[in-house]
Every structure is written in structure tokens, then in C-alpha cells.
Amino acid sequence: MKLEHRFVVPAPPEAVWEALDHLDEYAPCLPGAALTGVDGDEFTGTVKVKLGPVSMTYSGTGRFIERDTGAGQVVVEAKGKDKRGNGTAGATVTAHIVAEGDGTAIDMVTDLSVTGKPAQFGRGVIQDISDKLLGQFVECFSAKLAAAASGEDAAGASGGDAAAVGDDGTNPAAPAAPVTAAGAKKPSAPTAAEQPATAAKAGAPASTPAPAARPTPHPVPPAPAAELDLMSTVMPVILRRYAPAIAFAAGLLLGLLLRRRSR
């Protein structure tokens, strides 16, 4: 079945494309999902689903078939199966990314194939469920994009202050050296660069430099992900969609019971 969605995030297209290179940060925005590894355009992960008393964990793989920034198109293929053999799921997602005002509009078409217990719901119910889950994803995704943009702005502001240097090679923002009673400048404390040399002259051991930060290794450790409770998600959708039929059946049943009691 094919599912169609459109949503807008408050970030420029460049930020959305950048997010595709950091799947480990954004994948947990999808309820129940956790990324377990990334290797170039391929990735692995799990999705935990609960349907009433039955819990299922889909373990699968995915890959980017196309990432065309010029055309603004992304195509992702993913497939997985439940570890207990309760069903399989596969999807090919095609997304068009275009600027819209100050944000980015994403038009997404999902070609979905599901077998097993979740397949018992019809296309209409699955469309409604996917709408609700996508709403949760977009809310989380937008918040993370906004947080990333705020972090970059803060880093840029602090970097600009540190880079301010006067014509004489000094930082005008730095405090001036204190002046003694005789009018001569009091020598300031040695800088971090001068401390090792000063310590060596005094015979004291030089401080050991801090080790450089290591890049995050792959595979990415599984992020904590809440189990997707399909029953709690499905029931409001079913009640809303079939409320008239349910009310009619309940009224008919109540009428039959009252009729029997009146006899």
C-alpha cells in the first residue's frame, strides 16, 4: 500500500540534509525505533512494537538508494522481520525536500508492505496510525533541529569574541596588567603556554596535556527507545473512524435486551 504525507519543519534545507548524515541523533524520534549501526549509505536498527499482549521486535536493515541534493530527492529502502517470526515489514520511502518560507517542506511517499498481525488493519486505519506517528516524529525532529541551530549560533558568538585581536597583537577585551604603587606594571601570571617552561626552570614536573577527544565509533550503540504500543495508538483511531457503526450496534443490542426484559 502507498501512504502519502507532507510536513514542514522550521529549518532550512541545508539543516535537513545535514541531519541525514547524523541518523544516530534523529532515528530515536521515530517511536519504538533504535539505530544499531551505520556504514556509509547503509544502516541497521530495530523497532519494538506492542500489539495487546503480543510484543514484537523487528530487526532489519536499510540503505539510501538516492541522495540528490540538486533535485532535492531522497530514496530510502528498509526491510525487517520480527525475531519471533510474527511478521515482516518493508518500505521504500521517497521524499522531496524543498525550501518553503523560512522552513523546509518535505513531501513523502511510502510504499509499505506488512505481513503478520499488524496486517490485519485495513489501509485506512494504517494511514491514520502513520499520520499520528509521523506527527510525533516531526515534533521531535523539529525540536532537535532547533536545538542544533541554537548550539551553532552560540558557538559562533563565542568564537567571534575569542578571535578579537587588536592591531598590536593583543586582545583588547583582556584585562590590563595591574599597576604597582611606583607606577610600573606588575608582571602578570604566566600563560598556559609559558607554564611548562617556567615549571622546567623551577625543577617542577610539567603538567600532562589532556588527551584529545575521540570521534564516536561505529556501530552506533543502541539508543534507548520506548516500545511502540500499537493498541493504544490504534484504539482511538478505530473508535473515531467506526464510532457511528459502534453506536448503532450498541443501540441495537440495548434495544434487544430491553425488549426481552419487557416480555
N, C-alpha and C positions, 0 to 999 in steps of 0.2 A: 504494500500500500504506500501511497505517497502522502506526505504531510508537508504543509506549507506554512511558513512563519515569516514575520517581518518585525524587527525591533530596532530601536535607536539607542545608542549609548553616548553619554556626554564626553566624548574624547575624539580626537582627530584620527583619521585612518592610519596614520603612522603608528599611533599607540596600539591600535588593534593588531596591525601586522607584527609589531614588536611582541605582543602577548603570545603570538603563535610560536615564538622561539622560547617561551618560558611556560610550557604546558604544566610543569610540576606546581606552579603557583596558582594556575587558574582551573585546572581539572577538578579540584575538590568543590568548585562552585556547583557542579552538577550533583544533585542529591544522590547519595549512595556510591559515588564514583571515587576511585583512588588510582593514581598513576603509580606503576611499579618500575618502569624503565623507559628510557628514551635513547634511541640510537639513530641519529640523523633524522630522516623523514619517517621513521618507524617508531612505534611506541607500544607498550603493553600496559594492561591495567585490569582492574576488577570493578564490578558493580554488584552491590549487595541489595537484594530485593526481598521483601517480606510480603507474602500474599496470604492473609489469615494466619493459620498455624504453620504454614509452609514457608521456610526460609530458603532462598536460592542465592548462590554466588556465581555470577557469570565471570569467567576468566577469559580474556581474549586479547587480540592484537589489532592494531590499526596502523594506517600509513597515509601520508599525504600523497595523493596521486598528482595533484597540481597545486602550485602556489604562484600565481601570475599577478604580480603587483601592478603591472601595466594595465591589464584587463580588469583588475580588481576581483579576481575569482580564485576561490579555494575549493578543492575537491578532496574529501576525506573518505576513506573506506575503512570500516571497522566490522569485526565479527567476533563472536564469542559463544561459549556454551556453558551451561550450568554444570558445576562439578559433580552433582549427583545424577546427571542425565535427565533433568526435568524439562529441558527445552534448550533451544538455540536462539540466537538473535544476530541479525546482520543489518548493516545500514550503509548506504552511500549518501553522503551529505555534500551538497553543492551550495556554496554561499557566495553571494556577490556583495562586495564591500565598497561603498561609495560615500563620499562626504555629503552631509546634509546639515546646512547651517553651521553651527559650532560643534556639531557631533558627527557621528557616523551611522549610516543606515545599513543594515545587514538583511538581505533577502535570502532566505534559506529554504531549500527543498530537500526533504529527506525521503529516500526510497528505502522503506523499512520492511524487514521480513522477520517474523517472530513465530516460533513453534512452542508447543507445550502449554502449560497452564495460562500464562498471560495472553495467549492467542484466543482464549475463549471470549474476550471482549471484542465487540464489533469495532469497525473503523471509526464511527462517530465518537464512541467512548474513548478510544485510544487518542483521537485528535484532541479531545477535551483535556485528557490527562497530560498529554505532551504540552498543551498550552500552559497548564498550571505549572508544570515542572520547568518549562522554559522561562516563565516569569520569575521563578526563584533564582534560576541561573543568571538571568540578565541583571537582577538586583545585586547579586554578589559580584558579578563580573564588573559592573559599573563602579561599585564601591572600591574594588581593587585598582581599577584604572585611575580613579580619582586620587587614591592614596599614593600610587606610584608617581602621578604628576606632581602632587604636593611635595613628595620627597625630593624630586628633581629640582623643583623651584627653590627649596630650602638649601640644597647643596650648591646650587648656582649662586645664591645670595652670599653664602659663607665663603665660597671660593673667590667672589669678587672682592670681599673685604681683605682676604689674605693676600691677594695679588696687588694691592695698592702699594706702590713704591714711589718715593719722591725722586727728584732729579739727582740728588746726591747719593742715591742708592739706599737710603734709609726709609723706614716705614713711618709716614707722618702720624699714623694712628698709635704708634708705640709711645709709652710714657717716657718723658725725658729723664736723664740721669739726675739724681738729687745733687744739690749744690751744698758744699760744706760751708762752715762759718767763714773761712778765709776766702770764699768766692770761687774756689776751684771745684770742678766737677768731681763728685765721688765716684770711683770706679764701680761699674755695675757688676752684678754676679755673672760668672762665665756662662755662656750659652751652652745648649745641649751639644753642639759640635765641638766646643772647646773643652768640655768636661773630661773626656778621655785623656787628652794631652795633659791637662792640669793634674789629673789623678796619677798619671805615669810619673810626672815630675816629683810628686809627693811620695811616690813609692806605694800608692794605694792601688789595688786591683781595679781595672777598668770594668764598667758595667757591661753585662752581656746584652747585645741587641735582641729585641723581641723578634720571634720568628714571624715570617711573612704569612699572611692569611692564605689558606689553601682553597683552591676552587672546589665547588661542590662536585663530588664524584658521581658517575653514573654506574649502575642504575640508581634512579631516584628512590629513596626509601619511601615506603607506602605512607601516604598522609592519612591521618585519622578521618574517616568518613562515616557519617551517620547512615544507618540502614534505611533504605527507601521502603516505607510501609505503603504498599500499593493499595491495601484495603482502606486505610484512612484517606487515601487520595481518591480512590475510585468511588467510595460510597456517596460523598457529596455530589459527585458528577452524575452518578446513576439516579440519585433522588431528584436532582434538578431536571435531568433530561426526561425521566419517566414519572414525574410527580403526578400528572393528570391520570395516567393509567393506573398508578398505585392507589390514588384516591378513589377512582371509580371501582377498582376491585375491592378495596376496603369497605366502601359504602355498600356494594352488592353483598358482601359477606355479612356485614352487620344487619342488612335487611333480612337476609335468610334466617339469621339467628333469632331476630325479633319475631319473625313470622312463626317459627317453630314454638317459641315460648307462648305465643298467643293462642295456640291450639289446645 
